[in-house]
């Protein structure tokens, strides 16, 4: 992934409200897990519900995101916050393997790109 700056990440936001919300979520304290490998960023962000949202970003294409939140905005504030965190606090990320839903999503993306 090319070096992403805060300004460049925020240009991916669908609107100003999403950008503002992403900034407020861009704190490791808001995330139960933050991880990165060569291909994908992923994390669990605690939302208003009982179960944290699983959010992932394809590092080769930062606009390609997936989140279990109910938002209809793309990318959602959680994906934007994950990117902001990576740009601003890369040391907050661990290296645990991605969970199965993230691996399945990435495998599908790779297969579609090859077709």
C-alpha positions in Angstrom: 0.0 0.0 0.0 1.3 3.4 -0.9 2.0 5.7 2.0 -1.4 7.1 3.0 -1.7 10.4 4.7 -4.5 11.6 6.9 -5.6 14.0 4.1 -5.6 11.3 1.5 -7.5 8.9 3.7 -10.2 11.5 4.4 -10.7 12.0 0.6 -12.1 8.4 0.6 -14.9 9.5 3.0 -18.3 9.6 1.4 -19.2 12.7 3.3 -18.0 15.1 6.0 -19.9 13.4 8.8 -18.2 10.1 8.0 -14.8 11.8 8.1 -15.6 13.4 11.4 -16.8 10.1 12.9 -13.8 8.3 11.6 -11.5 10.8 13.3 -13.2 10.1 16.6 -12.8 6.4 16.2 -9.2 6.6 15.3 -8.0 5.7 18.8 -6.6 2.3 19.8 -8.8 2.5 22.9 -11.9 2.2 20.6 -10.7 -1.0 19.1 -10.6 -4.5 20.8 -8.0 -5.7 18.2 -5.9 -4.0 15.5 -3.8 -6.2 13.1 -2.0 -5.9 9.8 -0.2 -8.3 7.5 1.1 -7.8 4.0 -2.3 -7.9 2.4 -4.9 -6.7 4.8 -5.6 -4.4 7.8 -8.3 -5.7 10.2 -9.7 -5.0 13.6 -12.6 -5.2 15.9 -14.3 -1.9 16.7 -16.8 -1.6 19.6 -19.9 0.0 18.3 -23.2 0.5 20.1 -24.1 -3.2 20.0 -22.9 -6.1 22.1 -20.6 -7.6 19.3 -17.7 -5.5 18.0 -17.7 -4.8 14.2 -15.1 -6.7 12.2 -13.6 -4.2 9.8 -11.0 -5.0 7.1 -9.2 -3.0 4.4 -7.4 -4.4 1.4 -3.9 -2.8 1.6 -3.4 -2.9 -2.2 -6.6 -0.9 -2.7 -7.5 1.2 0.4 -10.9 2.0 -0.9 -11.8 -1.7 -0.9 -13.2 -2.3 2.6 -15.5 -4.6 4.4 -17.2 -4.1 7.8 -20.0 -5.9 9.7 -21.6 -2.6 10.7 -25.0 -1.7 9.3 -23.8 1.5 7.6 -24.8 2.0 4.0 -21.9 4.4 3.5 -18.9 3.2 1.7 -16.3 3.1 3.0 -17.8 3.3 6.5 -16.4 5.3 9.4 -14.9 2.1 10.9 -12.8 1.4 7.7 -11.7 5.0 7.5 -10.7 5.0 11.2 -8.7 1.8 10.6 -6.8 3.5 7.8 -6.3 6.6 9.9 -4.9 4.5 12.8 -2.5 2.7 10.5 -1.3 6.0 9.1 -1.0 7.7 12.5 -0.1 4.9 14.9 1.3 1.9 13.0 2.8 0.5 16.2 -0.7 0.0 17.6 -1.1 -2.9 15.1 -0.3 -6.5 15.9 0.4 -9.3 13.5 -2.2 -11.9 14.4 -3.6 -13.9 11.4 -6.8 -12.5 9.9 -10.0 -14.3 11.0 -11.8 -16.6 8.6 -14.3 -14.0 7.3 -11.4 -11.6 6.4 -9.4 -14.4 4.7 -12.5 -15.4 2.7 -13.1 -11.8 1.6 -9.5 -11.4 0.5 -9.5 -14.8 -1.3 -12.6 -13.7 -3.2 -11.0 -10.4 -4.2 -7.9 -12.2 -5.4 -10.0 -14.6 -7.5 -12.1 -11.9 -9.0 -9.0 -9.9 -9.9 -7.4 -12.9 -11.6 -10.6 -13.7 -13.7 
